Amino acid sequence: MRFGLFIPQGWRMDLVGIDPSLHWGVMAGLARRADADHQNWESIWVYDHFHTVPIPSHEATHEAWSLMSAFAAVTGRVRLGQMCTCMSYRNPAYLAKVAATVDIISEGRVEMGIGAGWYEHEWLAYGYGFPRAGERIARLAEGVEIFRQMWTRGEATLDGKHYQVDGAICAPRPLQGTTIDGSPRNGIPMWVAGGGEQKTLRIAAEYADYTNFDGTPEGFVHKSEVLRGHCADLGRDFDEIVRSANYNVVIGRNQREVDDRLAWYEDQLVRAGVDADRARGQREDLARQPLVGTPDQIAETLTRLEQDGMTYAITYFAEAAYDTSGLELFEREVIGSLHRHGRR
């Protein structure tokens, strides 16, 4: 199994109480830490959001693609992704160009996570409107076609319903868009995120190198079968697509330590201005998620998920900016256990 790590960027109120002048140092330090750890971390990730959750606030939320470029410059090995970029927040031809530039800076380490978007408050506040889900997904479909053309051909033309480009040039193409002899390949790996069964997973079946959807054992199996059906309809080899999921990790050596981390999370939300009832509800929701427990419990869950085809876990530790002891325990006792049993 492969592992990615979300770097705290403020969106989930995970930099609260740290002076903004220190935010980049915290983020860069964690990025460098993952970069140096060849055994455990293949990639680092950020979210593409502008307003905090679970409530919009004036706490920091650092912009995803600015961070991508910065991480590219301060790391040298680890791959760089966003889970996931909202297609409608940027013109897709422009975004393809941005991603190509970051791929050059990083020497070919970009992963493109892309989705239709969902955070209504953010959309409206930034003046994007908030079209119905069908339109957002249609924009996603047109946008990924533009990406593929830009990265493989070096230019794109599309007279779509939502996007129109006419010879948009992408020069240079991303490093991952060409082979040594100059012949084209698919370009930056595409992660189509979301589990919409009729449309999003069909887009994934057509374009995705990776998917990212429901990470519960039952939900993952169901979404995988839907994806398999779309692949069969389109003539795509289902096994070509790597299936991943995101996980909130709350880990402790025993249940008391797990409970202490959950209590810290609730208190953190209250410190950030979330009302007590909502903070309690967020804690209760977190406590029910798949990777909450002791190392043995989490390793057992991941083993089951891997058997069902989930081979890339993108992990989030709410406390990482303040305390890396849970991260270290996960590395040592969970990833280490999977390695010892040959599950990497």
N, C-alpha and C positions, 0 to 999 in steps of 0.2 A: 504494500500500500504506500502511496505517496502522500506527502503532507504539505499544506500551505499554511501560512500564518497571517492573520489580519494584524496590521499595525494600527494602534489607536490613533485616530485623527480628529476625535472630538465628536463625531456624529452621534455616537451612542453615549455621550456625556462621560467619555473615558479619559478626558484631560482636565476635568473640573478641579479647581484648586491649584493647578500648576500655572505659574505665570506665563502668559503668551510668549514672552521672550525666550522661554525655555522649551516651548513645544517642539520646535524643529530638532533640538538636541535630543529630546526624548524619542521622537519618531526615528531619527537617523540612527540613534544608538541601538534601538531594537532591530532596525533593518540590517545594520552591520552585524549584529549578534547572529541573526538568522543566516546572513551571507557566509559567515565564518563556520557555520555548523553544517558541514557536508553530510553528516550522517542522518540528520533529522529533517531538514527543511529544504524543499525543492523550490518554493516560491513564497513571495510576500504579496499581500493584497490590501487594497483600500476599498471603501464604498464610494459610489458616485452620488453624493447628496449634499445639499446646501443648508438645510435646516435640521436641527437635532430631533431625535426621538427619545422617549415616547411622546414628548411635547415639543413644539417649536420654541426655541429660546434664543437668547443672545450669547449662550455659551459657544465656544469655537467649533466650527466645522471647516476643516481645511479641504480645499478643492482637489479632486482626485487626480486630474491629469497634470496639474502643476507638481503634485507629489510624485507622480510617475517619473517625470523628467528628473526631479531632484534625486529620487532613489536610484535612477539609472546612473547618476554621476557619482554616488557615494558607495555603490556596491559593485561587485565584479563577477559574481557567479549566479546568485539567486535570481529566479525568474520573477517578472513583475506583472501583476494583474490588478484588475478592478472587478468587483463582483457586486453589481455589474453596472457598466455605463448605460445611462438612459439614452436611447437613440434620439429622442426628440429634443434633448437639451442642446444639441449642436448639429449643425448641418452635417450629414454623413460624409460628404466629400471632404469638407474641412476636417472632420474627425479622423478620416482615413489618413490625411496628410499629417495631422498631429501625431498619430500613432506611428506612422512611418519614421518621423523625425526622432521620436523616443526610441524606436527600435535601432536607429543608427547610433544614438548616444549610448544605448545600453549594449551595443555590439550583438544585437539579435536576441534579446531576452524578454520581449513583450508578449503578454497573453491578452487577447481582447475579449473581455467579458462584456456581453451586450444583452440588453433586454428592452422591454416596452415601457417600463416605468410605472409607478403606482402612487407616489406620495403626493396626493392632491394639493395639500397646503403649499408645498414647495412649488409645484407647477404654477398655481395661480399667483403666488407671490412674485414669481419671476416673470410673469407675463406670458407664459406658454399656453394659457388656457388649460383645459383638462378634457380632451376629447374622450369619447366613449372607448371602451377597451378594444373594440374591433378596429377602430382607426389607429390606435396606438400600435396594435400588432401589425397592421398593414404598413405603417411607417417602418417598423422593424424589418419586415420582409424586404421592402425596397432598399432600405439602408444597407443590409448585409450584402445585397447584390452589388451595390456601389462599392462597398469595401473590397469585395472579391475582384472586381474589375480593376480598381485602382492598384491593388497590391500585386496582381499577376500580370496585367497588361501595361501598367504604368499610366493609364488614363481610363476614364469612365464616361459612358453616355447612357442616359436612361430618361425616357419620357414617361415618368410615373404619375400616378394620381397625386402623390404627396411630395415627391422630389423630382426635380428636373435638372439634370446635368448634361452638358454638351461638350465633350472633349476635355473634362477636368483632368489636369495633368498631375501625376504623383511622381515627382522626380527629386531625389532618387526614390526608387522603390524601397520598401523595408528590406533589411538584410535577409530576413526570412522569406522574402518574396522571389529570390532568385537562387539558382545553384551556382557553383563556381564557374561553370561554362556559360552562365548568363541565361540559361533556359528558365522559364517560369515554373513556380510551384504555387501552392495554395496561398502563401503569404503568412501573415501573423496568425497563429492559431486562434480559432474562433470558439469562444464559449458562449453558447446560446442559453441564457438563464431563464428559468420559469417553467412551470408545469402545466400551462394551459393545454388541454388535451387535443382540441380540434385544430388549433392554429400554431401555437408556440412550439409544440413538440414536432409538428410537421415541418416548420422552418428549421428546427434543429436537425431533423432527419435529412434535410436537403443540404444544409450548409455547415453544420457544427462539426468541429473536431472534438469538442467536449460539450457535455450537458451539465447543468447544475439545477437540481430540483429537490423535492421533498426528501429529507434525510432520515425520516423515521423508517424503521425496517419495513413496516407494512406499506407505507406510502411509496418508498423507493421501489419496491417490487412492482407495485401497480403502475407507476409512471414508466418504469422500464418496459413493461409489456405494451403500453400504449406507444412508446417510441419504437419498439420492435415492429409493431403493426404499420406505422408510417414508413419505416425503412423498407418493409416488404412491398408496400404500394409503390414506392419510388424506385425500387431496384437498388437500394443502398445496402451495403454490408453493415448490419447492426453492430458487429464487433469492431468496426473501424472507429466507433465513437466511444471515447472515454466518458464514463458516467461518474460525476462527482456530486458532493453535497457540502453545504456549510454547517458547521457545528459550533454552538456555544458550549465551551468546556468549563465545568466547575468540578474541580478535582481536589480530593483530600485523602490523607492516609487512612482516615476513618470517617464515619458519618458525622462526628462532631466537627471535624475540620470542614467537611462539605457544608454543613449548616452555618458555620462561621463565615464562609465565603458568600453564601447566599444572603446572610444578614448584612454583610458589608455592602453587597450590591444594592440592597434596598436602601441602606443609609446613604449611599452615594447618590442615588436618584433624589432623595429628599434634600441632600445638600445642594443639588443642582436646581431645586425649585419645583420638583414634581410633588404633587400633593400626596399625603400619606397613603390614602386608599389606592391610588393608582400605583404607587411604588410597591405596595404590598402585592397587588395583582401581578405586576411585572415579575416580582420575586417568585410568586407561586407558579407562573408560567415557565420561568426559567428552570425551576426545580423539576418540572415534568419532562424536560428535554432529554434526548438520547444519551448524551455524553456528560451526564451529571452523576458523580459517584466516586468510588474508590478506583485506584488503578486497575485492579482485577475486573471490576464491573465494566469499566470503560473499554478495556481490551477485549472482553468477551463480546460486547456490543459491536465493536469494530470488526471483530473476526466474523461475526454473523453477517454484517453488512458486506464485507469483502466477498464472502461466499455467494452473496446475491448480486455481485457485480459492481459494488461501489468501491472503486480503487483509488480515489483521490479525495481526501478529506481536507477541506479548508476550515481551519480552526480559529476561534476567537476566544480570547481570555480577557474578560472585562477589566481585570485589575492589572494588566500587564504594564501600564505606564507607572504604576506605583510599587508593584511587588511582582517579582518573577519567580517566586517559589513554586506556584502552581504550574507555571510553564516548565520549570525545571523538573518537577515531579512527573509531568506528562512525558517529557522527553526521555527521562530515565526509566520510568516504570511502565509506560504504555507503549511508546514507540520502541523502546528497548526490548520489551517483551515480544512484540510483533516481529522484530528483527531476529530474536533468538529462536522463534518458531518458524522462521523462513518466510514471513509475510511482508515482504517489501518488494 
